[in-house]
Amino acid sequence: MRLSILLLFFLLSGCMEKEFTQQRYVFGTLVEVSVYGRSREKAEDAIDSVMRKFGEMHVALHAWKPSDITALNDAFAAGKKRKIDPGVSKIIKDATRLSDRSKGLFNPAIGNLIRLWGFQNDEFKPVRPDPETIRKLVAEDPEMHDISIENEVASSDNRAVRLDLGGFAKGYALDVAKTILKEKGIKNALVNIGGNIMALGTHGNRPWHIGIRNPRGPGAIAELDLHDGEAIGTSGDYQRYFVLDGKRYCHIIDPRTGYPVQGVEAVTVLIRQGQDAGALSDAASKPIFISGLAGWRHAAKQMGVDDALLIDETGKIHVTKALYRRIRFEKQEAGVEVVE
């Protein structure tokens, strides 16, 4: 589940500069882009450009409706090659690089398992997949490295590979938005794609201010200031899930077992300014979530993430010392463990 982030905007009374915001439904979630300190005309032109690109990406990367990705998956299943768009090629190569860093825990090639559990649908219904089918799909061991791309022609030597980039596309789109906004002369903006957030510049004379949502209740559990170029990525078990026999099953599947991850409610990571911060923020939250309470800190270090927070199934918050210095909790911190 993707952990939602509540944007907390504090507009300064009487300020001469204005903030312009647009919301649309893209990537299966609410997308919000805010631009600060520009005229309405320039802000809306920039936001429209970002939203158009998001729409194009949504169509190209959709995991189960007809798209470039579904056509590519059909080719993989048939053992055939297929010409792909350079943009899709880059996304696959970047996802492969981050999958390598995660030692395969971030694995967009397990689309068959995601489909088996019913998460390649607009609505989720309780399902109980056959354990033998799960074992078979895990044994087929689809990996991103099974995909070869030469001169924008893609193929796979493993017919079990089925791409589902839902756990990567939103973060990747943040980096795309950053490029577009800068090309449009926008210096101060905030982009929120269903809880994946990137900040550009400032909100007037202060940083952009966000809240991290409570995964089991209303409101925020904490507040955080985002600085120029920083990105937040979150994964949670509370939006894309179903309950069967009193047990919650979320869309984040452990590729080692083939089953939805248990024991974790949410993970949030903060990525400091740098190239591809958005993509890393989205991808990095997955192996941390999958590793659970016992292995989350090691997984964060593998991904090069210093700032991370995990909420376990009891609601206890575990946070790295680096992020603890930046975050402000809403309530008394009795339920917070700070780790190196």
Contacts in CASP RR format, 6 or more apart in sequence:
PFRMAT RR
TARGET T0000
AUTHOR 0000-0000-0000
METHOD contacts of the structure
MODEL  1
MRLSILLLFFLLSGCMEKEFTQQRYVFGTLVEVSVYGRSREKAEDAIDSV
MRKFGEMHVALHAWKPSDITALNDAFAAGKKRKIDPGVSKIIKDATRLSD
RSKGLFNPAIGNLIRLWGFQNDEFKPVRPDPETIRKLVAEDPEMHDISIE
NEVASSDNRAVRLDLGGFAKGYALDVAKTILKEKGIKNALVNIGGNIMAL
GTHGNRPWHIGIRNPRGPGAIAELDLHDGEAIGTSGDYQRYFVLDGKRYC
HIIDPRTGYPVQGVEAVTVLIRQGQDAGALSDAASKPIFISGLAGWRHAA
KQMGVDDALLIDETGKIHVTKALYRRIRFEKQEAGVEVVE
1 215 0 8 1.000
1 235 0 8 1.000
1 236 0 8 1.000
1 237 0 8 1.000
1 238 0 8 1.000
1 239 0 8 1.000
1 240 0 8 1.000
1 241 0 8 1.000
1 250 0 8 1.000
1 251 0 8 1.000
1 252 0 8 1.000
1 266 0 8 1.000
2 29 0 8 1.000
2 170 0 8 1.000
2 194 0 8 1.000
2 195 0 8 1.000
2 196 0 8 1.000
2 234 0 8 1.000
2 235 0 8 1.000
2 236 0 8 1.000
2 239 0 8 1.000
2 240 0 8 1.000
3 195 0 8 1.000
3 212 0 8 1.000
3 213 0 8 1.000
3 215 0 8 1.000
3 233 0 8 1.000
3 234 0 8 1.000
3 235 0 8 1.000
3 236 0 8 1.000
3 238 0 8 1.000
3 266 0 8 1.000
3 267 0 8 1.000
3 268 0 8 1.000
3 285 0 8 1.000
4 194 0 8 1.000
4 195 0 8 1.000
4 213 0 8 1.000
4 234 0 8 1.000
4 239 0 8 1.000
5 192 0 8 1.000
5 194 0 8 1.000
5 195 0 8 1.000
5 196 0 8 1.000
5 197 0 8 1.000
5 210 0 8 1.000
5 211 0 8 1.000
5 212 0 8 1.000
5 213 0 8 1.000
5 232 0 8 1.000
5 234 0 8 1.000
6 210 0 8 1.000
6 211 0 8 1.000
6 212 0 8 1.000
6 213 0 8 1.000
6 219 0 8 1.000
6 220 0 8 1.000
7 32 0 8 1.000
7 34 0 8 1.000
7 190 0 8 1.000
7 192 0 8 1.000
7 197 0 8 1.000
7 210 0 8 1.000
7 211 0 8 1.000
8 209 0 8 1.000
8 210 0 8 1.000
8 211 0 8 1.000
8 220 0 8 1.000
8 223 0 8 1.000
9 19 0 8 1.000
9 34 0 8 1.000
9 203 0 8 1.000
9 209 0 8 1.000
10 203 0 8 1.000
10 209 0 8 1.000
11 19 0 8 1.000
12 204 0 8 1.000
12 205 0 8 1.000
15 204 0 8 1.000
17 36 0 8 1.000
17 37 0 8 1.000
17 204 0 8 1.000
18 36 0 8 1.000
18 37 0 8 1.000
18 40 0 8 1.000
19 34 0 8 1.000
19 35 0 8 1.000
19 36 0 8 1.000
19 37 0 8 1.000
19 203 0 8 1.000
20 34 0 8 1.000
20 35 0 8 1.000
20 38 0 8 1.000
20 40 0 8 1.000
20 43 0 8 1.000
20 44 0 8 1.000
20 47 0 8 1.000
21 32 0 8 1.000
21 33 0 8 1.000
21 34 0 8 1.000
21 35 0 8 1.000
22 32 0 8 1.000
22 33 0 8 1.000
22 44 0 8 1.000
22 47 0 8 1.000
22 48 0 8 1.000
22 51 0 8 1.000
23 30 0 8 1.000
23 31 0 8 1.000
23 32 0 8 1.000
24 30 0 8 1.000
24 31 0 8 1.000
24 51 0 8 1.000
24 54 0 8 1.000
25 31 0 8 1.000
26 51 0 8 1.000
26 54 0 8 1.000
26 55 0 8 1.000
26 58 0 8 1.000
26 193 0 8 1.000
27 54 0 8 1.000
27 57 0 8 1.000
27 58 0 8 1.000
27 166 0 8 1.000
27 169 0 8 1.000
27 170 0 8 1.000
27 173 0 8 1.000
27 193 0 8 1.000
27 194 0 8 1.000
28 58 0 8 1.000
29 170 0 8 1.000
29 193 0 8 1.000
29 194 0 8 1.000
29 195 0 8 1.000
30 192 0 8 1.000
30 194 0 8 1.000
31 51 0 8 1.000
31 54 0 8 1.000
31 191 0 8 1.000
31 192 0 8 1.000
31 193 0 8 1.000
31 194 0 8 1.000
32 190 0 8 1.000
32 191 0 8 1.000
32 192 0 8 1.000
33 47 0 8 1.000
33 50 0 8 1.000
33 51 0 8 1.000
33 177 0 8 1.000
33 189 0 8 1.000
33 190 0 8 1.000
33 191 0 8 1.000
33 192 0 8 1.000
34 189 0 8 1.000
34 190 0 8 1.000
34 191 0 8 1.000
35 42 0 8 1.000
35 43 0 8 1.000
35 46 0 8 1.000
35 47 0 8 1.000
35 181 0 8 1.000
35 186 0 8 1.000
35 188 0 8 1.000
35 189 0 8 1.000
36 188 0 8 1.000
36 189 0 8 1.000
36 190 0 8 1.000
36 202 0 8 1.000
36 203 0 8 1.000
36 204 0 8 1.000
37 43 0 8 1.000
37 188 0 8 1.000
37 204 0 8 1.000
38 46 0 8 1.000
38 185 0 8 1.000
38 186 0 8 1.000
38 188 0 8 1.000
42 184 0 8 1.000
42 185 0 8 1.000
42 186 0 8 1.000
43 186 0 8 1.000
45 184 0 8 1.000
46 180 0 8 1.000
46 181 0 8 1.000
46 184 0 8 1.000
46 185 0 8 1.000
46 186 0 8 1.000
46 189 0 8 1.000
49 180 0 8 1.000
49 184 0 8 1.000
50 176 0 8 1.000
50 177 0 8 1.000
50 180 0 8 1.000
50 181 0 8 1.000
50 191 0 8 1.000
53 173 0 8 1.000
53 176 0 8 1.000
53 177 0 8 1.000
53 180 0 8 1.000
54 173 0 8 1.000
54 176 0 8 1.000
54 177 0 8 1.000
54 193 0 8 1.000
57 169 0 8 1.000
57 173 0 8 1.000
57 176 0 8 1.000
59 67 0 8 1.000
60 67 0 8 1.000
60 68 0 8 1.000
60 69 0 8 1.000
60 85 0 8 1.000
60 88 0 8 1.000
61 67 0 8 1.000
61 68 0 8 1.000
61 69 0 8 1.000
61 88 0 8 1.000
61 91 0 8 1.000
61 165 0 8 1.000
61 166 0 8 1.000
61 169 0 8 1.000
62 69 0 8 1.000
62 70 0 8 1.000
63 69 0 8 1.000
63 70 0 8 1.000
63 111 0 8 1.000
63 114 0 8 1.000
63 120 0 8 1.000
63 163 0 8 1.000
63 164 0 8 1.000
63 165 0 8 1.000
63 166 0 8 1.000
64 70 0 8 1.000
64 115 0 8 1.000
64 120 0 8 1.000
64 121 0 8 1.000
68 84 0 8 1.000
68 85 0 8 1.000
68 88 0 8 1.000
69 88 0 8 1.000
69 163 0 8 1.000
69 164 0 8 1.000
69 165 0 8 1.000
71 82 0 8 1.000
72 82 0 8 1.000
72 84 0 8 1.000
72 88 0 8 1.000
72 154 0 8 1.000
72 163 0 8 1.000
73 161 0 8 1.000
73 162 0 8 1.000
73 163 0 8 1.000
75 81 0 8 1.000
75 82 0 8 1.000
75 154 0 8 1.000
75 155 0 8 1.000
76 147 0 8 1.000
76 155 0 8 1.000
76 156 0 8 1.000
76 158 0 8 1.000
76 159 0 8 1.000
76 161 0 8 1.000
76 162 0 8 1.000
76 163 0 8 1.000
77 159 0 8 1.000
77 162 0 8 1.000
78 159 0 8 1.000
79 155 0 8 1.000
79 156 0 8 1.000
79 159 0 8 1.000
80 155 0 8 1.000
81 153 0 8 1.000
81 154 0 8 1.000
81 155 0 8 1.000
82 153 0 8 1.000
82 154 0 8 1.000
82 155 0 8 1.000
83 152 0 8 1.000
83 153 0 8 1.000
83 154 0 8 1.000
84 92 0 8 1.000
84 149 0 8 1.000
84 152 0 8 1.000
84 153 0 8 1.000
84 154 0 8 1.000
85 152 0 8 1.000
86 152 0 8 1.000
89 149 0 8 1.000
89 152 0 8 1.000
89 154 0 8 1.000
91 165 0 8 1.000
91 168 0 8 1.000
91 169 0 8 1.000
91 172 0 8 1.000
92 144 0 8 1.000
92 147 0 8 1.000
92 149 0 8 1.000
92 154 0 8 1.000
92 163 0 8 1.000
93 149 0 8 1.000
94 168 0 8 1.000
94 172 0 8 1.000
94 276 0 8 1.000
94 279 0 8 1.000
95 106 0 8 1.000
95 108 0 8 1.000
95 144 0 8 1.000
95 165 0 8 1.000
95 168 0 8 1.000
95 283 0 8 1.000
96 144 0 8 1.000
96 145 0 8 1.000
96 147 0 8 1.000
98 106 0 8 1.000
98 168 0 8 1.000
98 279 0 8 1.000
98 280 0 8 1.000
98 283 0 8 1.000
98 284 0 8 1.000
98 303 0 8 1.000
99 106 0 8 1.000
99 107 0 8 1.000
99 108 0 8 1.000
99 109 0 8 1.000
99 143 0 8 1.000
99 144 0 8 1.000
99 145 0 8 1.000
99 283 0 8 1.000
100 144 0 8 1.000
100 145 0 8 1.000
101 302 0 8 1.000
101 303 0 8 1.000
101 304 0 8 1.000
102 283 0 8 1.000
102 284 0 8 1.000
102 286 0 8 1.000
102 287 0 8 1.000
102 299 0 8 1.000
102 302 0 8 1.000
102 303 0 8 1.000
103 287 0 8 1.000
103 302 0 8 1.000
104 143 0 8 1.000
104 144 0 8 1.000
104 255 0 8 1.000
104 287 0 8 1.000
105 254 0 8 1.000
105 255 0 8 1.000
105 256 0 8 1.000
105 286 0 8 1.000
105 287 0 8 1.000
105 290 0 8 1.000
105 291 0 8 1.000
105 299 0 8 1.000
106 168 0 8 1.000
106 283 0 8 1.000
106 284 0 8 1.000
106 286 0 8 1.000
106 287 0 8 1.000
107 142 0 8 1.000
107 143 0 8 1.000
107 144 0 8 1.000
107 255 0 8 1.000
108 144 0 8 1.000
108 163 0 8 1.000
108 164 0 8 1.000
108 165 0 8 1.000
108 166 0 8 1.000
108 167 0 8 1.000
108 168 0 8 1.000
109 142 0 8 1.000
109 143 0 8 1.000
109 144 0 8 1.000
109 146 0 8 1.000
109 147 0 8 1.000
109 161 0 8 1.000
109 162 0 8 1.000
109 163 0 8 1.000
110 137 0 8 1.000
110 142 0 8 1.000
110 162 0 8 1.000
110 164 0 8 1.000
110 253 0 8 1.000
110 255 0 8 1.000
110 258 0 8 1.000
111 120 0 8 1.000
111 142 0 8 1.000
111 162 0 8 1.000
111 163 0 8 1.000
111 164 0 8 1.000
112 137 0 8 1.000
112 140 0 8 1.000
112 142 0 8 1.000
112 160 0 8 1.000
112 162 0 8 1.000
113 134 0 8 1.000
113 137 0 8 1.000
113 138 0 8 1.000
113 253 0 8 1.000
113 255 0 8 1.000
113 258 0 8 1.000
114 120 0 8 1.000
114 164 0 8 1.000
114 251 0 8 1.000
114 253 0 8 1.000
115 162 0 8 1.000
115 164 0 8 1.000
116 127 0 8 1.000
116 129 0 8 1.000
116 133 0 8 1.000
116 134 0 8 1.000
116 137 0 8 1.000
117 127 0 8 1.000
117 129 0 8 1.000
117 249 0 8 1.000
117 251 0 8 1.000
117 253 0 8 1.000
117 260 0 8 1.000
118 124 0 8 1.000
118 125 0 8 1.000
118 127 0 8 1.000
119 240 0 8 1.000
119 251 0 8 1.000
120 164 0 8 1.000
124 240 0 8 1.000
124 241 0 8 1.000
124 242 0 8 1.000
124 251 0 8 1.000
125 242 0 8 1.000
126 242 0 8 1.000
126 243 0 8 1.000
126 244 0 8 1.000
126 249 0 8 1.000
127 242 0 8 1.000
127 244 0 8 1.000
128 244 0 8 1.000
134 258 0 8 1.000
134 259 0 8 1.000
137 160 0 8 1.000
137 258 0 8 1.000
138 255 0 8 1.000
138 256 0 8 1.000
138 257 0 8 1.000
138 258 0 8 1.000
140 158 0 8 1.000
140 160 0 8 1.000
141 158 0 8 1.000
141 160 0 8 1.000
142 158 0 8 1.000
142 160 0 8 1.000
142 161 0 8 1.000
142 162 0 8 1.000
143 158 0 8 1.000
143 161 0 8 1.000
146 156 0 8 1.000
146 157 0 8 1.000
146 158 0 8 1.000
146 161 0 8 1.000
147 154 0 8 1.000
147 155 0 8 1.000
147 156 0 8 1.000
147 161 0 8 1.000
147 163 0 8 1.000
148 154 0 8 1.000
148 155 0 8 1.000
148 156 0 8 1.000
148 157 0 8 1.000
165 172 0 8 1.000
167 282 0 8 1.000
167 283 0 8 1.000
167 286 0 8 1.000
168 279 0 8 1.000
168 282 0 8 1.000
168 283 0 8 1.000
169 282 0 8 1.000
170 193 0 8 1.000
170 194 0 8 1.000
170 195 0 8 1.000
170 196 0 8 1.000
170 282 0 8 1.000
171 193 0 8 1.000
171 196 0 8 1.000
171 231 0 8 1.000
171 233 0 8 1.000
171 278 0 8 1.000
171 279 0 8 1.000
171 281 0 8 1.000
171 282 0 8 1.000
171 283 0 8 1.000
172 278 0 8 1.000
172 279 0 8 1.000
172 282 0 8 1.000
173 193 0 8 1.000
173 196 0 8 1.000
174 191 0 8 1.000
174 193 0 8 1.000
174 196 0 8 1.000
174 197 0 8 1.000
174 198 0 8 1.000
174 231 0 8 1.000
174 277 0 8 1.000
174 278 0 8 1.000
174 279 0 8 1.000
174 281 0 8 1.000
174 282 0 8 1.000
175 198 0 8 1.000
175 276 0 8 1.000
175 277 0 8 1.000
175 278 0 8 1.000
175 279 0 8 1.000
177 191 0 8 1.000
177 198 0 8 1.000
178 191 0 8 1.000
178 198 0 8 1.000
178 200 0 8 1.000
178 229 0 8 1.000
181 189 0 8 1.000
181 191 0 8 1.000
181 200 0 8 1.000
182 200 0 8 1.000
186 200 0 8 1.000
187 200 0 8 1.000
187 201 0 8 1.000
188 200 0 8 1.000
188 201 0 8 1.000
188 202 0 8 1.000
188 203 0 8 1.000
188 204 0 8 1.000
189 199 0 8 1.000
189 200 0 8 1.000
189 201 0 8 1.000
190 197 0 8 1.000
190 198 0 8 1.000
190 199 0 8 1.000
190 200 0 8 1.000
190 203 0 8 1.000
190 208 0 8 1.000
190 210 0 8 1.000
190 226 0 8 1.000
191 197 0 8 1.000
191 198 0 8 1.000
191 200 0 8 1.000
195 232 0 8 1.000
195 233 0 8 1.000
195 234 0 8 1.000
196 231 0 8 1.000
196 232 0 8 1.000
196 233 0 8 1.000
196 234 0 8 1.000
196 278 0 8 1.000
196 281 0 8 1.000
196 282 0 8 1.000
197 210 0 8 1.000
197 226 0 8 1.000
197 231 0 8 1.000
197 232 0 8 1.000
197 233 0 8 1.000
198 226 0 8 1.000
198 229 0 8 1.000
198 230 0 8 1.000
198 231 0 8 1.000
198 232 0 8 1.000
198 277 0 8 1.000
198 278 0 8 1.000
198 281 0 8 1.000
199 207 0 8 1.000
199 208 0 8 1.000
199 226 0 8 1.000
199 227 0 8 1.000
199 228 0 8 1.000
199 229 0 8 1.000
199 230 0 8 1.000
199 231 0 8 1.000
200 228 0 8 1.000
200 229 0 8 1.000
201 208 0 8 1.000
201 227 0 8 1.000
201 228 0 8 1.000
201 229 0 8 1.000
202 208 0 8 1.000
202 227 0 8 1.000
202 228 0 8 1.000
203 209 0 8 1.000
206 225 0 8 1.000
207 225 0 8 1.000
207 226 0 8 1.000
207 227 0 8 1.000
208 225 0 8 1.000
208 226 0 8 1.000
208 227 0 8 1.000
209 223 0 8 1.000
209 224 0 8 1.000
209 225 0 8 1.000
209 226 0 8 1.000
210 223 0 8 1.000
210 224 0 8 1.000
210 225 0 8 1.000
210 226 0 8 1.000
210 232 0 8 1.000
211 220 0 8 1.000
211 222 0 8 1.000
211 223 0 8 1.000
211 224 0 8 1.000
212 220 0 8 1.000
212 221 0 8 1.000
212 222 0 8 1.000
212 223 0 8 1.000
212 224 0 8 1.000
212 234 0 8 1.000
212 268 0 8 1.000
212 309 0 8 1.000
212 327 0 8 1.000
213 219 0 8 1.000
213 220 0 8 1.000
213 221 0 8 1.000
214 220 0 8 1.000
214 221 0 8 1.000
215 236 0 8 1.000
215 237 0 8 1.000
215 238 0 8 1.000
215 265 0 8 1.000
215 266 0 8 1.000
215 311 0 8 1.000
216 238 0 8 1.000
216 265 0 8 1.000
216 315 0 8 1.000
219 330 0 8 1.000
220 330 0 8 1.000
221 311 0 8 1.000
221 317 0 8 1.000
221 329 0 8 1.000
221 330 0 8 1.000
221 331 0 8 1.000
222 309 0 8 1.000
222 327 0 8 1.000
222 328 0 8 1.000
222 329 0 8 1.000
222 330 0 8 1.000
223 327 0 8 1.000
223 328 0 8 1.000
223 330 0 8 1.000
224 232 0 8 1.000
224 270 0 8 1.000
224 326 0 8 1.000
224 327 0 8 1.000
224 328 0 8 1.000
225 326 0 8 1.000
226 232 0 8 1.000
227 273 0 8 1.000
228 273 0 8 1.000
229 273 0 8 1.000
229 274 0 8 1.000
229 277 0 8 1.000
230 270 0 8 1.000
230 271 0 8 1.000
230 272 0 8 1.000
230 273 0 8 1.000
230 277 0 8 1.000
231 270 0 8 1.000
231 271 0 8 1.000
231 277 0 8 1.000
231 278 0 8 1.000
231 280 0 8 1.000
231 281 0 8 1.000
232 268 0 8 1.000
232 269 0 8 1.000
232 270 0 8 1.000
232 271 0 8 1.000
232 281 0 8 1.000
233 268 0 8 1.000
233 269 0 8 1.000
233 270 0 8 1.000
233 271 0 8 1.000
233 278 0 8 1.000
233 281 0 8 1.000
233 282 0 8 1.000
233 284 0 8 1.000
233 285 0 8 1.000
234 266 0 8 1.000
234 267 0 8 1.000
234 268 0 8 1.000
234 269 0 8 1.000
234 285 0 8 1.000
235 252 0 8 1.000
235 266 0 8 1.000
235 267 0 8 1.000
235 285 0 8 1.000
235 286 0 8 1.000
235 288 0 8 1.000
235 289 0 8 1.000
236 250 0 8 1.000
236 252 0 8 1.000
236 264 0 8 1.000
236 265 0 8 1.000
236 266 0 8 1.000
236 267 0 8 1.000
236 289 0 8 1.000
237 248 0 8 1.000
237 250 0 8 1.000
237 252 0 8 1.000
237 261 0 8 1.000
237 264 0 8 1.000
237 265 0 8 1.000
237 266 0 8 1.000
238 250 0 8 1.000
238 265 0 8 1.000
238 266 0 8 1.000
240 250 0 8 1.000
240 251 0 8 1.000
241 248 0 8 1.000
241 249 0 8 1.000
241 250 0 8 1.000
241 251 0 8 1.000
241 260 0 8 1.000
242 248 0 8 1.000
242 249 0 8 1.000
243 249 0 8 1.000
248 262 0 8 1.000
249 260 0 8 1.000
250 260 0 8 1.000
250 261 0 8 1.000
251 260 0 8 1.000
252 260 0 8 1.000
252 261 0 8 1.000
252 286 0 8 1.000
252 289 0 8 1.000
252 290 0 8 1.000
253 259 0 8 1.000
253 260 0 8 1.000
253 261 0 8 1.000
254 260 0 8 1.000
254 261 0 8 1.000
254 290 0 8 1.000
255 290 0 8 1.000
261 289 0 8 1.000
261 290 0 8 1.000
261 292 0 8 1.000
262 313 0 8 1.000
263 292 0 8 1.000
263 293 0 8 1.000
263 312 0 8 1.000
263 313 0 8 1.000
264 289 0 8 1.000
264 292 0 8 1.000
264 293 0 8 1.000
264 296 0 8 1.000
264 310 0 8 1.000
264 311 0 8 1.000
264 312 0 8 1.000
264 313 0 8 1.000
265 311 0 8 1.000
265 312 0 8 1.000
265 313 0 8 1.000
265 315 0 8 1.000
266 289 0 8 1.000
266 310 0 8 1.000
266 311 0 8 1.000
267 285 0 8 1.000
267 288 0 8 1.000
267 289 0 8 1.000
267 296 0 8 1.000
267 308 0 8 1.000
267 309 0 8 1.000
267 310 0 8 1.000
267 311 0 8 1.000
268 285 0 8 1.000
268 308 0 8 1.000
268 309 0 8 1.000
269 281 0 8 1.000
269 284 0 8 1.000
269 285 0 8 1.000
269 288 0 8 1.000
269 300 0 8 1.000
269 303 0 8 1.000
269 305 0 8 1.000
269 307 0 8 1.000
269 308 0 8 1.000
269 309 0 8 1.000
270 281 0 8 1.000
270 307 0 8 1.000
270 308 0 8 1.000
270 323 0 8 1.000
270 326 0 8 1.000
271 277 0 8 1.000
271 278 0 8 1.000
271 280 0 8 1.000
271 281 0 8 1.000
271 284 0 8 1.000
271 305 0 8 1.000
271 307 0 8 1.000
272 307 0 8 1.000
280 303 0 8 1.000
280 305 0 8 1.000
283 303 0 8 1.000
284 300 0 8 1.000
284 303 0 8 1.000
284 304 0 8 1.000
284 305 0 8 1.000
287 299 0 8 1.000
287 302 0 8 1.000
287 303 0 8 1.000
288 296 0 8 1.000
288 299 0 8 1.000
288 300 0 8 1.000
288 303 0 8 1.000
288 305 0 8 1.000
288 308 0 8 1.000
288 310 0 8 1.000
289 296 0 8 1.000
289 310 0 8 1.000
290 299 0 8 1.000
291 298 0 8 1.000
291 299 0 8 1.000
292 310 0 8 1.000
292 312 0 8 1.000
293 310 0 8 1.000
293 312 0 8 1.000
293 318 0 8 1.000
296 308 0 8 1.000
296 310 0 8 1.000
296 318 0 8 1.000
297 308 0 8 1.000
297 320 0 8 1.000
297 339 0 8 1.000
297 340 0 8 1.000
300 306 0 8 1.000
300 308 0 8 1.000
300 320 0 8 1.000
306 320 0 8 1.000
306 322 0 8 1.000
306 323 0 8 1.000
307 320 0 8 1.000
307 322 0 8 1.000
307 323 0 8 1.000
307 326 0 8 1.000
308 319 0 8 1.000
308 320 0 8 1.000
308 323 0 8 1.000
309 317 0 8 1.000
309 318 0 8 1.000
309 319 0 8 1.000
309 320 0 8 1.000
309 323 0 8 1.000
309 327 0 8 1.000
310 317 0 8 1.000
310 318 0 8 1.000
310 319 0 8 1.000
311 317 0 8 1.000
311 318 0 8 1.000
312 318 0 8 1.000
315 335 0 8 1.000
316 335 0 8 1.000
316 336 0 8 1.000
316 337 0 8 1.000
317 329 0 8 1.000
317 335 0 8 1.000
317 336 0 8 1.000
317 337 0 8 1.000
318 336 0 8 1.000
318 337 0 8 1.000
318 339 0 8 1.000
319 327 0 8 1.000
319 336 0 8 1.000
319 337 0 8 1.000
319 338 0 8 1.000
319 339 0 8 1.000
320 338 0 8 1.000
320 339 0 8 1.000
320 340 0 8 1.000
321 338 0 8 1.000
321 339 0 8 1.000
321 340 0 8 1.000
324 336 0 8 1.000
324 338 0 8 1.000
329 336 0 8 1.000
END
